[in-house]
Amino acid sequence: MTGPEAGATTATGPDTNAAVTLLIADDDAVTRSGLRTLLALQPGIVVVGEAADGVEAVERARRLRPDVVLMDVRMPRLDGIEATRRLLAGPAEPPKVVVITTFENDGYVTAALGAGAAGFVLKRLPVPEIARAVRVVAAGEAILFPAALRRLVTARPLDSAEALPQAALTVREEEVLRLMATGLSNPEIARSCGVSLETVKTHVGNVLTKLGAQNRTHAVVIAYESGLVVPGVTG
């Protein structure tokens, strides 16, 4: 976890004084211990527990009620994708899930989004970037690598590919969606558009509702699929 992922898009998210509680799920004890030790040193992160497989991840997340679960994909008994799906389908208010893996695999990205994960990061990221992803997701935003997103859109479009032309987004909502696709957080979008943070939150909520998107990442996928946002083209 020493080299940065070139071209990773992250929303910075608002900094808050409230610590984010985190559960780490990974079947490798050394990786799990290392992540716990290093992430606990990051500002604004409190690690409240660990899980060695998907079954434990679901059980301990429901008991400990962390803000975020950092969920490995390949785990025994129950893989991280299915664990995410079960956790988010629970009766209680579920935590946000960031899927973390060694492999930049399109199938994992698709499955993670389909299961309702709010983020997808690679283990080789520097620990401060993983911590940043946790804080961003806890703030209600989403994080995904653009390279994986672009391949996902090109090779495996979601069922909602035609949603944008039918969504009747306003001009401002389209602008907000474009800015979301560049990885800007709500405060950054507010500054860019010259409007209040509450107004941006309203626009984002309207965009998600009109697109039928599960979260911000899903909305960005739809923006790429529809042609509203073209990979490699800004402005």
C-alpha angles and dihedrals in degrees: 000000000000107000123071120238106247113235096009111162117214133169109231094215125198117299113235134181092231113100118235114232114222138194117198118210117189131134094217108086094203093050092045093049092046093050091047094050096045098040091048087062092056118098115259096014125113116181108212101176153342137233129198097203143011095270091054090045092058094043096047095042090055091048100041096034097210121187091235137018117208099211126197116211105218108057134139126255091015126016122229095254095056090041088055091049093050094044094051091045092058123117096243124071101280128221123249113263127219111190112215124190144157091231127074092210122163091213091056091050092051093045093046092052091045090052090053101255114162095208146024122199138164125242092229091068116109110266093246089059092051089049089049090053090052092051093046093052092045088056089059099260132110139238132204137154111255094219091058091042093053093049089046091054093045099043106026113024117190123242090257094065092121095045099100099060089051097042098081094219115185120240090257092048090052089050091051091049091052090052091047088055090057090057099254119155123230093263090050091049089050091054092045093050096038094236136116124276091243090055090052091049089053092050092047091050091050091049093052092047095047093046094043086232121168093216143335094288091053089050090053090050089054090049090056093044093051094049094244087119120034118202111252094013120106134182 
